[in-house]
Amino acid sequence: MSDLVAYVRRNHMEVMNLKDGQVAQGSGAFSTTRLLVGDFITAEGLLARLVKEVKSKGFFSVQPRLLLQPLEMTEGGLSQVEERVFLELGAGAGARHVKVHVGPRLGPQAAFEAINARA
């Protein structure tokens, strides 16, 4: 099973496999002046590609669990619509369980704990 964390910045994403530390990064024009994710299709495609690069591989590998962490444009927290965008991004990228965390960038151990925390 893969536990992943995705850090999202304006037009840039970084996805890390929390088990082996493997990292994939990519950029795309998915942000707008008002929204971190303004072009859903572009963001979803980029995230899906990065998740595929770092998730555990194998014949019986299951869909990963994913913690999404927006690192910009979060002043005042996320609206319900923005949170839903991130949840849908994770699901569209192939994650079986998606959580969103707003706050300072989490390191690997803190991200692992956040994925495993009860909602």
C-alpha positions as a Markdown table, in Angstrom:
| # | Residue | x | y | z |
|---|---|---|---|---|
| 1 | Met | 0.0 | 0.0 | 0.0 |
| 2 | Ser | 1.2 | 3.5 | -0.8 |
| 3 | Asp | 0.8 | 6.5 | 1.4 |
| 4 | Leu | 1.5 | 9.7 | -0.6 |
| 5 | Val | 1.5 | 13.4 | 0.1 |
| 6 | Ala | 1.1 | 16.0 | -2.6 |
| 7 | Tyr | 2.2 | 19.6 | -2.0 |
| 8 | Val | 0.4 | 22.1 | -4.3 |
| 9 | Arg | 1.7 | 25.5 | -5.2 |
| 10 | Arg | 0.7 | 27.8 | -8.0 |
| 11 | Asn | 1.1 | 25.8 | -11.2 |
| 12 | His | 3.4 | 23.3 | -9.5 |
| 13 | Met | 2.9 | 20.0 | -7.6 |
| 14 | Glu | 5.3 | 17.7 | -5.7 |
| 15 | Val | 4.2 | 14.2 | -4.7 |
| 16 | Met | 6.2 | 12.1 | -2.2 |
| 17 | Asn | 5.8 | 8.4 | -1.4 |
| 18 | Leu | 5.9 | 8.3 | 2.4 |
| 19 | Lys | 7.2 | 4.8 | 2.5 |
| 20 | Asp | 10.3 | 5.1 | 0.3 |
| 21 | Gly | 10.8 | 8.8 | 0.0 |
| 22 | Gln | 10.5 | 8.8 | -3.8 |
| 23 | Val | 9.5 | 12.2 | -5.2 |
| 24 | Ala | 8.0 | 13.4 | -8.5 |
| 25 | Gln | 7.4 | 17.0 | -9.4 |
| 26 | Gly | 5.7 | 18.7 | -12.3 |
| 27 | Ser | 4.3 | 22.0 | -13.5 |
| 28 | Gly | 1.2 | 22.9 | -15.5 |
| 29 | Ala | -0.9 | 26.0 | -16.1 |
| 30 | Phe | -3.7 | 25.0 | -13.6 |
| 31 | Ser | -3.8 | 28.1 | -11.4 |
| 32 | Thr | -5.6 | 31.4 | -12.0 |
| 33 | Thr | -5.2 | 34.8 | -10.3 |
| 34 | Arg | -8.0 | 33.8 | -7.8 |
| 35 | Leu | -7.8 | 30.1 | -7.5 |
| 36 | Leu | -4.9 | 27.7 | -6.8 |
| 37 | Val | -6.8 | 25.1 | -8.9 |
| 38 | Gly | -8.6 | 27.0 | -11.6 |
| 39 | Asp | -8.2 | 24.5 | -14.4 |
| 40 | Phe | -9.3 | 21.2 | -12.9 |
| 41 | Ile | -8.6 | 19.0 | -15.9 |
| 42 | Thr | -4.9 | 20.2 | -16.2 |
| 43 | Ala | -4.4 | 19.8 | -12.4 |
| 44 | Glu | -6.0 | 16.3 | -12.4 |
| 45 | Gly | -3.9 | 15.1 | -15.2 |
| 46 | Leu | -0.7 | 16.4 | -13.6 |
| 47 | Leu | -1.5 | 14.9 | -10.3 |
| 48 | Ala | -2.5 | 11.5 | -11.8 |
| 49 | Arg | 0.9 | 11.4 | -13.7 |
| 50 | Leu | 2.9 | 12.2 | -10.5 |
| 51 | Val | 1.0 | 9.7 | -8.4 |
| 52 | Lys | 1.6 | 7.0 | -11.0 |
| 53 | Glu | 5.3 | 7.8 | -10.9 |
| 54 | Val | 5.7 | 7.4 | -7.1 |
| 55 | Lys | 3.1 | 4.9 | -6.0 |
| 56 | Ser | 4.2 | 1.4 | -5.0 |
| 57 | Lys | 4.2 | -0.9 | -8.0 |
| 58 | Gly | 3.4 | -4.6 | -8.1 |
| 59 | Phe | 0.8 | -7.1 | -9.3 |
| 60 | Phe | -1.3 | -6.7 | -6.2 |
| 61 | Ser | -0.7 | -3.0 | -5.5 |
| 62 | Val | -3.7 | -1.2 | -4.3 |
| 63 | Gln | -4.8 | 2.4 | -4.9 |
| 64 | Pro | -2.8 | 4.8 | -2.7 |
| 65 | Arg | -4.0 | 6.9 | 0.2 |
| 66 | Leu | -3.3 | 10.6 | -0.5 |
| 67 | Leu | -2.8 | 13.7 | 1.6 |
| 68 | Leu | -3.2 | 16.9 | -0.4 |
| 69 | Gln | -1.6 | 20.0 | 1.0 |
| 70 | Pro | -2.2 | 23.4 | -0.7 |
| 71 | Leu | 0.7 | 25.6 | 0.3 |
| 72 | Glu | -0.4 | 28.9 | -1.3 |
| 73 | Met | -3.6 | 30.9 | -1.6 |
| 74 | Thr | -5.1 | 29.5 | 1.6 |
| 75 | Glu | -5.5 | 32.7 | 3.6 |
| 76 | Gly | -8.5 | 32.3 | 5.8 |
| 77 | Gly | -8.7 | 28.6 | 5.1 |
| 78 | Leu | -10.4 | 26.8 | 2.3 |
| 79 | Ser | -14.0 | 27.2 | 1.3 |
| 80 | Gln | -16.1 | 24.1 | 1.0 |
| 81 | Val | -15.8 | 24.4 | -2.8 |
| 82 | Glu | -12.0 | 24.6 | -2.7 |
| 83 | Glu | -11.8 | 21.6 | -0.3 |
| 84 | Arg | -14.1 | 19.6 | -2.6 |
| 85 | Val | -11.8 | 20.5 | -5.6 |
| 86 | Phe | -8.9 | 18.9 | -3.8 |
| 87 | Leu | -10.8 | 15.8 | -2.7 |
| 88 | Glu | -12.0 | 15.3 | -6.3 |
| 89 | Leu | -8.5 | 15.9 | -7.6 |
| 90 | Gly | -7.2 | 13.1 | -5.4 |
| 91 | Ala | -10.0 | 10.7 | -6.4 |
| 92 | Gly | -9.5 | 11.5 | -10.1 |
| 93 | Ala | -5.7 | 10.8 | -9.7 |
| 94 | Gly | -6.5 | 7.3 | -8.5 |
| 95 | Ala | -6.4 | 7.6 | -4.7 |
| 96 | Arg | -8.7 | 5.4 | -2.7 |
| 97 | His | -8.7 | 7.7 | 0.3 |
| 98 | Val | -8.0 | 11.5 | 0.2 |
| 99 | Lys | -7.5 | 14.0 | 2.9 |
| 100 | Val | -6.7 | 17.7 | 2.7 |
| 101 | His | -4.5 | 19.5 | 5.1 |
| 102 | Val | -4.1 | 23.3 | 5.4 |
| 103 | Gly | -1.2 | 24.7 | 7.4 |
| 104 | Pro | 2.6 | 24.8 | 7.4 |
| 105 | Arg | 4.2 | 22.2 | 5.1 |
| 106 | Leu | 4.2 | 18.8 | 6.8 |
| 107 | Gly | 7.2 | 16.6 | 6.7 |
| 108 | Pro | 7.0 | 12.9 | 5.9 |
| 109 | Gln | 6.3 | 11.7 | 9.4 |
| 110 | Ala | 3.7 | 14.4 | 10.1 |
| 111 | Ala | 2.0 | 13.7 | 6.8 |
| 112 | Phe | 1.9 | 10.0 | 7.6 |
| 113 | Glu | 0.3 | 10.8 | 10.9 |
| 114 | Ala | -2.2 | 13.1 | 9.3 |
| 115 | Ile | -3.3 | 10.4 | 6.8 |
| 116 | Asn | -3.8 | 7.9 | 9.6 |
| 117 | Ala | -5.6 | 10.3 | 12.0 |
| 118 | Arg | -9.3 | 9.6 | 12.4 |
| 119 | Ala | -11.5 | 12.2 | 10.8 |
